[in-house]
Amino acid sequence: MAIEFTKYHGLGNDFILIDNRGAATPLITPEKAVEWCDRHFGIGADGVIFALPGKNGTDYTMRIFNSDGSEPEMCGNGIRCLAAFLADLEGISRTQDKYRIHTLAGTITPQLTPDGQIKVDMGLPHLLAGEIPTTLGAADTKVINQPLEVAGQTWEVTCVSMGNPHCITFVEDVAAIPLETIGPKFEHHPVFPQRTNTEFIQVVSRDYLKMRVWERGAGITLACGTGACASLVAGVLTGKCDRAATVELPGGCLEIEWSEIDERVYMTGPAERVFKGTA
Ligand SMILES: N[C@@H](CCC[C@H](N)C(=O)O)C(=O)O
């Protein structure tokens, strides 16, 4: 059966979006998602996102398969792309709407804003080792500046969950990190039973961070929204940055705030349609 799709990206973190509003289960399998994400033999993307009917009083449900076929709990750039896709499907102005989206990380609320950006209420960060999950500390303790041996080197890491797991390391120069070789070693380290996303952060100033990321199930990507949120939270926990900052990624910048008022994390950034097709 031929399936229509639309390709979107958020700062170069690119996704194949499928209109799945007519069925409660994804229209393609994880194996097919791997084929579609292949950049040489497929459409090419970091993941496939499905817009499904809402659950528990929400407007829609988002499910996502990474390019390796695994299913993460949440995706920050992906949920901005989903909001843009829904607005395009509904034929409404992108400046009007707010969606309540059911995800495996709870209800997430993207809001289309008049300047074309999308502001997302990403919810509360989870900080306890058992919630990440990681065995780097006792289940009910936070993992802040903990030593971790990777590739014969000791790294100081801070772990944060934005529904999905993140391991953050602050470094002098992000450009000097051999991401291609070190990224998989963090991802598959035995202290992360569900694997992990890994962010390297250079603090340029208290309100400007530079980030490079190795994503669980996708490898090096040009941006990671949940990673930018987790990194800002890690920066606050370690006293390195303010509660609002610009996070510069290889694909562009996100504005992140960890609100002092409601303790929720807010992410603002773009989402662009690239092309439509049938596969
Ligand atoms: N790129 C995403 C994160 C996608 C999921 C991630 N690879 C995982 O497995 O947790 C983002 O923008 O947050």
PDBQT file of the ligand as one rigid body, heavy atoms in Angstrom, charges set to zero:
ROOT
HETATM    1  N1  LIG A 301      16.015  14.582  18.188  1.00  0.00    +0.000 N 
HETATM    2  C1  LIG A 301      15.080  14.478  19.227  1.00  0.00    +0.000 C 
HETATM    3  C2  LIG A 301      15.217  13.293  20.146  1.00  0.00    +0.000 C 
HETATM    4  C3  LIG A 301      14.787  12.014  19.433  1.00  0.00    +0.000 C 
HETATM    5  C4  LIG A 301      14.759  10.816  20.353  1.00  0.00    +0.000 C 
HETATM    6  C5  LIG A 301      16.108  10.353  20.784  1.00  0.00    +0.000 C 
HETATM    7  N2  LIG A 301      16.915   9.900  19.694  1.00  0.00    +0.000 N 
HETATM    8  C6  LIG A 301      15.942   9.234  21.827  1.00  0.00    +0.000 C 
HETATM    9  O1  LIG A 301      16.084   8.052  21.495  1.00  0.00    +0.000 OA
HETATM   10  O2  LIG A 301      15.647   9.559  22.980  1.00  0.00    +0.000 OA
HETATM   11  C7  LIG A 301      14.815  15.781  19.926  1.00  0.00    +0.000 C 
HETATM   12  O3  LIG A 301      14.818  16.810  19.223  1.00  0.00    +0.000 OA
HETATM   13  O4  LIG A 301      14.518  15.807  21.120  1.00  0.00    +0.000 OA
ENDROOT
TORSDOF 0
